[in-house]
């Protein structure tokens, strides 16, 4: 689905996603798809250590369920970015970015010339497995692939304005858990310091015409973020869905679990 998330960002509606990682499997992805309402998901290659084969599978299942996908990864491995994009995902998101310079480097890993110097290979899914020419691949990929930068470190927060100003950065994504840690209020997502940081990122995005997203700490947290202009909200994860589902089943049979 060419330009899936970029097309959604061109509208004014909310983008609803979930996180997939530790339970990454065709069935879990289809269950989210069948639930309805989700636009897509992001694969957590930062914490879950997923393989390229899993990313390929996830992107295929996503497309079959009319959902887009992107991959979260640290800015440590140029090849991992290339492999993710060649696996068929709609984009990538950089985690633990510490500066605008790191964000710019990540963008150049995602783009072909003249914007970047991504390795040119037409054997991947984004070139329809050699059905596209090198020129077609470069033009289409540069136009369609979605690039997000996480704001969760003090360095990224300090340079949020400069990061939002970078060409081809489509979205700034706030990680409130790590951001609270960076701000010295670990685990306190509702702390004033965190909200001030969110306002700073939201302001930078408004200034440069960029969107921002977040993993909300609670439903009320999500509502407040949407009021502040958040465009992409992560509503749960595969692990959370299973945990809450198990609890729901136990609640259905509560009397059988009393002893």
N, C-alpha and C positions, 0 to 999 in steps of 0.2 A: 504494500500500500504506500505508493510514493508520496513522500511529504506528509505523512499521516499527522504527526503532532504539530508540524508547522502550519498545516491547514487548519487545525483546531485553534491554534493560537491566533490565527487571522480573524477568527470570529470573536464574539464577546461573551461566550458562554463558559461556564465552569468546566474544567477537565477533571474527570474522576478516575483515579488510578489506584492500584494496590501494589504491594511489594511481594515479589516471589523470590525465594532463595533456598532455604533449607529443605523445603518440601517441593522443590521444582519437579513437576511431573505433568504429563499431558492431562491426567484426570483432574488434578487440583486446578489447573488453569481453565479447563472446560467448566468446572463447577462455578468458578467466578463468572465465566462467560454466560452460563445458563441462568445465573442469578439475575442478570440484566443490569443495566445502568452504568457499568464500567466502560470507560473509553479505552483503557489499556492498563499496562503494568510496567514496572521496572524490575529488572533482574539484579539482585544484589551480588555482584561479583567482588565486592569489597569484603564482606563478612562471611559469605557462604562458600566462596571458592569454587564457583561453578565452572564447568568446562565449556569449550567452544561447541561441543556436540550438544550440550544441554541448551546453550543459547540458540543454536540452530533449531532445535526441537521447539523451544519456547516461542520463537518468532513465527514458526509455521503454525503452531496451535493457535497463537494469538490471531494471525490473519484468518484462520479458519473460523474463528469466533468473532470476527470483525473487531478485533482489539489490536491496538498498536503496542509496541514494546520498545524499551530502551534499557541500556545496561549501565549500572553504576560501578565505577572502578576508580582506584587511586591513580594519580598522575605519576606513575612509576615505570610504565612499560609501553613504549610506542607500539610494539608488535601486538599487544593485547587489544589496543584500540582498533587497529587494522583488522585483526581477526574477528572482533565482535561485529564490526560493520560488514565484513564479508560473509558473516554467518546469516545475515538477513534481517537483523534488528533495525528498527527505524532510527536509532540514534544512540548516543552515549552521554553519560553524566560523570563529571570529574568530582571525586570525593577528596576531602582533606587538602583543598587548595589553600595555599598560604599567601598568594600575591597575584596581582594582575599579570605579572610576567609569567607565572605558572599557568594561569588561565589561557593566556595567549599561546603558550607552547602547546597546550592541549588542543586548542583549535587548529593549529598547524598540523597536528597529528591526524586530525579528522578530515582535512581538506586537501584536495589536489591543487596543483598550480593553477592560477597564480596566487591563490590565497595561502596554500600550504605546500607541503612536500610529502604527502602520503604516498606510500609505495603503490605503484600502478600495476594491478593484476586483475585480469578479467575472468578469472576462474571461480570467483565467489558468487554468492547469491545476489549481491547488489549489481552484478553485471549479467544476471540471468545465466550464469555459468557459461561464459564466452559468447552468448548471443548478442551482447553489446560490444561495440568497438571501444577502444581505449578512450577515444574522444567522447563518445556517448556516456561511458561510465563516469568520466571526470565531470562532465557537465551536469549529469543527473544527480550524482552523489553530492556535489557541492551545493546544489539547489535544494535537495530533498532531506538530507540527513539532519537530524535534530541534535543540537549541542546544548547541554546544561552544565552549569558550574555550581557546585555546592558552596554555601556560605556557612561555615561552622567553626572556623578558626579566627583568632584575633586578627591575623594578617589579612584574611579575606574580608572580614568585616571592615577593617580600616580602609581597604581599597575597593570596597563594594561599588563605589561610583565609577572607578576606573574599569572594573570588571564589567559592569553593565554597559559601559561605552564601547566595549570590544565588538567589532563587526563579527557577525556569525555566531555570537553567543545568543541563543534564543531565549534562555530562561535562567534565572538565578533561583536556586533551590536551597531553602533554609533547613538545616538540621538542628532543631532545638535542643536535642539531647546533648550532642557534642558542643553546641554553642553555649549551653548553660555551663558545661564543664570549663570551656575556654574563658568564660566570664567570671569564674570563681563561685558559681552558685549551682554546682552539680546537682542534677535531678530536679531543679526547681524551674520548670518550664514557664510557670506563671509569674516568675520574678520580674520586677520592674526593669532590671537590666536586660532581660531577654526581650521584653516587649519594646524597649527602646531600640534594641538592635534590629528587631523586625521592622520597626518604623524607618530605621535608617536604610535598610535594604529596599523596602517598599518605595521610599522616596527616590532612591537611585534608579529604580526601575521605571518609575513615572517619568523622571527626567529624561531618560534615554529611550523611552518607548519600548521597554522590555517587560516581559511577564515574570512572575515569581511563583514559586510553589513551596510546599511545606509538608512535613509529617506532623499532623496535629497531636497534641497531648491528650485531647478530650473533645467531645462534641462541642462544648462551649468555646474551647480554644479554636476549633475549626471555624465556628460562626464568626468569631472576632476577626480571624484572619481574612475571611471572605469579605467582611465589612471593610477591611483595610486594602482590598484590591487583589487578594490572592487568586490566581487563576487555576492553579493545579494543586489539588488536595489529595493526599494519599489516605484512602479509607481502608485501613487494615492491611493484613499480610496473610500469607498462607499459614504460618504458625499461629497467629492470633485467631484465625478462622477455625482452625482445628481445636485449639484450647477452648474457645467459647462454645464451639459445637459440642465438645465432650461434656462441658458443664451443662449445656442445655439438655442433653440426653439424660444426664444424672438428675437434673431438676424434674424432668418428665416422670422419672421413676424414683422420686425422692424417698418414698417409704421403703424402697428396697435397699437403700444405702444408709439407713439410719444406724446400723450396727457395724 
